[in-house]
């Protein structure tokens, strides 16, 4: 019965959207005369630009945009520190000094990002390694971007919460405040994630990382769903952040690995004739595991943000407020699902990290305990 209701709801929604699209198409002929009278410089709504602006990183924290009586846009943003190193030395200033077409020390702000007005390219890691770029012809951007600021805020938030919990536990074993909510989660990670995957003997040394990774991902996933300052940054949807988390898991796995793990990599339990095939596969598998961690978290979080923004954009694309009766409830439904996905992605990352670590530290005589 529930499936039938869901099917009918989505069928009705798609028919409604299609009707608005059809009506919009039919009215184009009537509106063509009005379009001629519009100003040539007037810019219509660009859904792709809006979505990429919200999910991407920038050197300013954009709040909102207003229009005056003349149709001129006014952007309201929180300026962030810009730190540039080039062949002329260090340059430090606020992003507000180069916003709205202004230039400072040879740099300006375009689409929220710092660019050089002298034709100097930003230094890229792979460009420097491959030799396509040189330090003399590039600038190094060490600025505090929106994602960096969001990360620092989340770290401060976590430090305040967990330091406060630690102080409460020194006075009493009974949880107080945030501990009442978070202690069951911590116990769950210990009993259902760390011990089953790593083992009851070795799990304690990895609990700090597992808990840090879980709460860092979970909190930032939740903060990214709050659409106002100082939240709303797509931190865990930034592939650089997910890559660093995956690399940390990889390093912990490799430096914790015992001889049985390396023996399985370089001397797998297969006939010698299969070694030329199996050994390269095992070595590749070392790196594909963290790569899967990185892409899974990045893709799922980014897809959720894009879906919500795309649904809301339908109202402005079809220029019909009536479409809000369909778009807003659907966007709200997806947002509620994202609350579940926020915790689910943190859980999956933590479980797989514990699993990879457990495989690396597992002894043959302890296999029955796993």
N, C-alpha and C positions, 0 to 999 in steps of 0.2 A: 504494500500500500504506500509506504514512504517513498519507494522508488518511483511509483507512478506519479505521486505528487511532485517529486523533484523533476521528473521528465516533463510534466506539464508546465511547471514553472519556467524551466529553461526554454521550452518551446515557445511559450508565450513571450518570454523576454526577447528571443531572437526575431519573432514575428514583429514585435513592437519596434525593435531597432530597425528592421528592414522596412517597416512602414515609414518611419521617420526619414530614412535614407531615400526612399522612393519619393516622398513628398518634397524633400529637399531638391532632388533632381528635377522634378516637374516645375518647381518654382524658379529654376535658374533662368529661364527665358524671361520671366516677369521682372527679375531683379537685374537683368543685364543693363537696362537703361540707368538704373541707380548706380551701378558700378562705374559707369563712365564719369559720373559726377564726383566719385571718390578722389581723394588726393593721390597723386602718383606715388608719393613716398610712404603711404600708409602700409603697414606690414600686418598681414593676417596671422592667425594663430598657427604656430608650428608645433605639432604634438611631439615630433621627434626631438626637436631642440629642447623643448621643455622637459621631456623625460630624461634625456642625456644630461641636462643641467642638474637635475635632482639626484641622479644616481652617481654622477661623477664627482671628482674632487676639484677644488678651486682654492684660490688664494684669498678669498673673502667669503664670509658667511652671509649669503643672500637671505633676506627676511621676506620682503614683499616688493611689488612694483605697483606704482600708482600712475594715473594719467591726469594731467591738468585739463583745463578747458580747451586748450589748443591741440590736445592729443599727444602732447610730448610726454614720454615715459620718464618717471623718476624712480630710480632703484634705491631701496633702503637696505643697507648691508652693514654687518659688523666687520670692521677692518681687522686684518690679521698681520702679524709681523712678516716682512719679506727679508730674507737673508740670501744675498747673492755673492758668489765669488767668481771673478773673472780675471783676465790678465791685468786689469787696472787696479785690482785689490778687492776689498770687501765693501759691500753696499748693504746698509740696513735702513729700512724705513717701513712705514705702514702701507698696506695695500690701498688705502684711501688716497695716498699721494699720487697714485698712477691710475686711479679709476676715472671713468667717464672721458677717456681720451687723453688724459694728462700724461706727461712724460717726466721721469725723474731718473737721473744718472744713466740715461740710455735705455730705460725700460718702461713699459706700459702694460696695461691690463686689457686683455682681449678674451671675451667669453669667460671671465673669471680667472684666467690664468696669466701668469707673468710671461711676457715675450720681450725680446730685445728689439729695439728700434734701429740697431746698427747692423742687423743681419747676422748676428752671432747665434749659433744654435745651442740649445740646451744639451749639456753632456748626458749621454745615455750609457748605461753600463756595458751593453753589448757593443755599442759603437766605439767605446774606449778600448775594450778588449780586442776587438777585431782590427783596430787601427784606422777605422774610417773617420774617427774624430780625434783631435788632439786638444790638450789642455789649453794651448795658446789660442785656439779658435773657438772655444766653447765656454759656456758659463755653467757653474754648478749652483743649482737651486736647492738651498737648504732651508727653505721657508717653512713656517708653521702654517700648514694648509688646514682646511676645514676638517679633514679626516684626522690629521695629527692633533688638532685641538680637541676633537671628540674623543680620541683615544686617551689623551691626558685627563680629560674630565671623567671618563669612565674609570681610569686607574685611581684617581682621587676618590671617587665614589666607593669603589671596592675597598680601598685602604681604610676609609672612615668606617665602613660597615664591619669589616672583619677585624680591625684593631679594636673596635668597640666590643665585638663579640668576645675576643680574647680577654679583654679586661673584665668582662662580666663573669667569664668562666673561672677567673682567678679568685673571685669573691664567692661564687656559688656554682655548683654543677647544674643548677636549673637554668635553662635558657631564658633570656629576657629580650624584649624588644625584637629586633630583626632575627635574633637567634631562634625564636619560636617558629619562624617561617623557614629559615634556611637550614636549621639542624637536620630536619628529615631529609632534605635534599643531599646534604653532606653524607649522612648515613647511607642513603641510597647509592651514591657514587661509590662508597667504600664497599658495601656488602654485595651490590649487584653488578658493579663494573670492575673495580680494582681487584678484589679477591678472586672472583671466578676466572679472570683472564690472566692475572699475573701470579696468583698464588698467595696463600695465607702467610708465607714466610717472607716474601720479598716485596709485598705490595706497599708497605709503609713509606719506603724511600721515594716512591713515585706518586704518592697521594698529593703532595703540594702542587706538582705540575698538572695533574689531572683535574684537580679542583680549580686551579687558576684558569686553565683552558676552558673548562665548562662554564664557569661564571663569567669569564671575559666574553665568550661568544654569546651566551644567553643574554646578559645585560645589554650588550651592544646591539643584538638583534631587536630587543625590546625598545631600546632608545631610538633605533632607526625608524620605528613605526610611529613615533610621536612627532607630529608635523609642525613643531614650533621650536624656536631657539630656547635652550642650547642643545636640542635634540634634532632628530631628522637626518643626521649624517649617515650615509650608506657605508659604514666602516667595514663590516664583515662582508659587504659586497664589493670590496676593493681587493683585487687579486694579489696586490703586494702584501696586504695583511694576512690573507689566508696562506700565501706562500711562506711567510715567515713562521706562522704557526706550524705548517707542515714540515718545514725544515727543522724546527726545534724537535718535533717528534722524531724525525729521521736521525738527528744527532744523538738524542737520548737512546734511541734503539741501537745505533751502531756502537756507541761507547759503553753500553750496558751488555752487549752481546757476549755470550760465553763461547767456549770452544766448540760446543755441540752445534751452535748456530752456524759458525763459520765452516764447520765440517760439512754441514748439510748443504751449504752454498757451493763449496769447492769440491766436495766429495759426496755428491748425492747418492742415495741408495739405489742406484741403477747400474746396469752393465757398463763396463768401461767404454764400449763402442758408442754409447749414448752420451758420454761426457762432453764431446764437442758441441752437442745440442743443448744439453741440460744446464751446463755451467753458465753459458751466456744468458739463458733464460732466467736462471736464478739471480744472476747479477742485475739484469734488467728489472727483475721483480723488486729488488731493493729500492729502486727509485720510482717505480710505477705506483707503489703503495702510498707514499706521501703525495705524489702527483694527484692521485684519486682523492685524497683528503682535501687538497687545495681546491680542485675543480668542483667537487661536490658542494662544499660550503659556499664558494663564490657563485656558482650557477644558481643554486636554489634560492639564496637570499636576493640576488639581483633579479631573478625572474619574478619573485613576489612583488618587488617594488615596481617593476615595469608593468606588471599586470594591473595593479591598483591604479597607477597613473594613466595607463591606456584606457581603462574603463571610464575614469573621470573625464578624460580628454574627449570622449564621444560627445559630451554636452557642448563643447566649444567647437568641435569639428562640424557638427550638424547645425550649430547655432540655434538650438531649440531647448529652452528651459524645461519643456515637458519631458525630454529624455532623461532628466534628472530622476524622475520617478522610477526609472529602470536602472540607471547607472549608479546612483547613490546606494540603493539597497544591495546591489551586486558587489560594489566596491567595499561596502561594510562587511558583507559576508566573507569576501576574500581577506579582508583585514583581520577578521576573527580567526580565520584559518592560519594567517601568518603568526598569530600569537602561539598557536600550536607548533607551527614550523620553527619558530624561534627557539623553543625548548628542544624540539626534536633534532634540529641540526646540531645544537650544542651536545646533546646526548650521543648522537651518532659519531661526531668527531672524537668525543672522549672515549667511547667504547672501542672504536677502531684504533685509537692511539694506545689504549691499554692492551688490546689484542696484539698489536705489532710488538710492543715492549715485552709482553708475556711470551711470545714466540722466541724472542731473542734471549731471554733469561731463563727459559725453561730447561731443566735438567731431565734426562731420560728417566731417572728414578722418581721424578716428581710428576710425571705425566698423568698418573692416576688421580692426582689432586686437582687437575684442571678439568 
